[in-house]
């Protein structure tokens, strides 16, 4: 009998050998087993995948290739050539796109959001594929990610997603199209590309706007998340506003010319779209019982500057409808020029017992109305103890009666507060040169450098002949904020030698901890044209600050569109606030609470550690160092925000570094805590708390917390109030 010869290792392993062959075949037994049962690759734990996601989104990369393995060492064999061990297989790359195929929906969802945050156009196609995922939360994140990237190629697939079976996915797709429409702030091409989707978005809003979850909404209802149908309706309206599509919006929110709902998103959308055809429904919503709906409607009437609206607005100055409505009425009266509002505004401004922020708003409004009847109370407030009130009174007095203000100037000594002196320089810039110029020249020697930028801007506004010389003389100032202002003005004036000064300014700024002077230098340099700017801009592509790299790439795309600058600037530099594998970021056991202590009381907010992990950790780190202690709340805009965390007090201070944006699904409602920015990915220490819903901030600024106690304190805070201390409770101990 002829034995069949095996044709493969598998065949060999299946033959039953004779006894004499047992010893010989034992030598291949290991090989047989390995071939039959290949080793299964070890499972990658959730924590490792999340660490990769955090790393890639922070470094603004889609993929990191592993380093090549080191060569295998040679093993000496006696009497033979050294034996080289086989090299182990290389580890797989760290790849966000690959993680979109993970078996766990939570990983797919988080990877989709990370791709959106990275912001590269190469992420569009993978996210479009994810719009067909079987998990609706994954589809939701894919849509948001596409919106964050902002590429117009995603509009068509997102429009198709408006027909998704899940309401929230439909709403998120609408939001994403709206985000793409506003992705190019310097042009209208993106908005025009999004316009064809408006009718489909309106269809979503129309369908859900008549549903029970929306019709049951009370005017001021802002619970989040609301019912899916209500969330989809709201997101669709906000998208139509961003696109600027009035007719589709009208079809969704009006029935016979009347609003289908008094819920505040309807009023917000009608006022924000700024179309005269919305006048009548806005007038109707002004009478809404809701403070938000009424305030938004009043703001809409102000935007339209319709004189007939005064009869609705002026009676609301009595303060009986609450702070939100009263503030909106004060501003609207000034915007539409309602002279009949002067008397009630004077009454508010002169009432020492009235809310300080309302008094401040009233003085500002009186300045815009230019009523001489208001001059006595305004002049009295020029010496008010509160510096912010002195600033408003100076500006209003100069606006109402410039000639009388000149007489007042002769009796004024330089204010003891630098913010008032800086504001005074701005006022001088609006007056006649015979009054202003000598005073402004003298102010160039102010002892506080924070005054100098305002003085230089005022001199340029006055068009003094030697303004370029005065500006250039400060190009090497020790204060980075002065150098940043100088750069801005050089870009405006374009004097001889200005380009060379800006190139040197960029080099000078390399030793700054802050990035402001360098970023201003390259932006101003671009105004001189490609020949003067390209060299420095290409150097700035490798700047130590990611924010400067981003700005350089943006400027170069305009001057030389042929380059691939998005790849040149990556990976983003810097050290993250926390290690990527930190378990308190990946799987936090609790949400820390922050306590902001002020003389007006304590504000408590909960950090959104899952939605903005690095932003939350950055805030905790700064609080632990005592960074915020003693800093002023440097900005208060009633019915909008209070803002703090500025180490300089002039709006331009920070911790000396920037962090990446962590844009997410959380909306800006009353009490939302957000990260202030001077451009994309420029967060640091400045934060704000909203007084009321502000949907135009959604997915544009990082939300990293929400106030749970002390909103009455937020309402009472005035500009220049001081943060006494910030403490963090981590669930176990104070930090």
Secondary structure, DSSP 4 states (H G I P E B T S, - for coil): -PPPPP-SHHHHHHS---HHHHHHHHTTHHHHHHHHSPPPPPPPPHHHHHHHHHHHHHHT-SEEPPPPPPPPPEEP-TTSPPEEPPPPPPPPPEEHHHHTT-SSHHHHHHHHHHHHHH--TTHHHHHHHHTT-SSHHHHHHHHHHHHHHT-GGGHHHHHHHTT-SSHHHHHHHHHHHHHHHTS-TT-SHHHHHHHTTHHHHHHHHHHHHTSHHHHT--TT---SS--HHHHHHHHHHHHHHHHT-HHHHHHHHEETTEES--SHHHHHHHHHTT-GGGHHHHHHHHT-S-HHHHHHHHHHHHHHT-GGGHHHHGGGGGSTT-HHHHHHHHHHHHHTT-GGGHHHHHHHHT-TTS-HHHHHHHHHHHHHHT-GGGHHHHHHGGG-SSHHHHHHHHHHHHHH-HHHHHHHHTTPPPPSSHHHHHHHHHHHTTS-HHHHHHHHHHHTT-SSHHHHHHHHHHHHHTT-TTHHHHHHTTTT-SSHHHHHHHHHHHHHH--TTHHHHHHHHHHHHTT-SSSHHHHHHHHHHHTT-HHHHHHHHHHHTT-SSHHHHHHHHHHHHHH-TTS-HHHHT-SPPS--SS-TT-HHHHS-SS--EEEEEETTEEEEEEE-TTTSHHHHHHHHHHHHTTTTTT-B--EEETTTEEEE--SSSSS---SSS-B-----S----TTEEEE--SSTT-BSS-EEEESS--GGGTTTS-EEEEEEE-HHHHHH--TT-BEEEEEEE-SSSB-
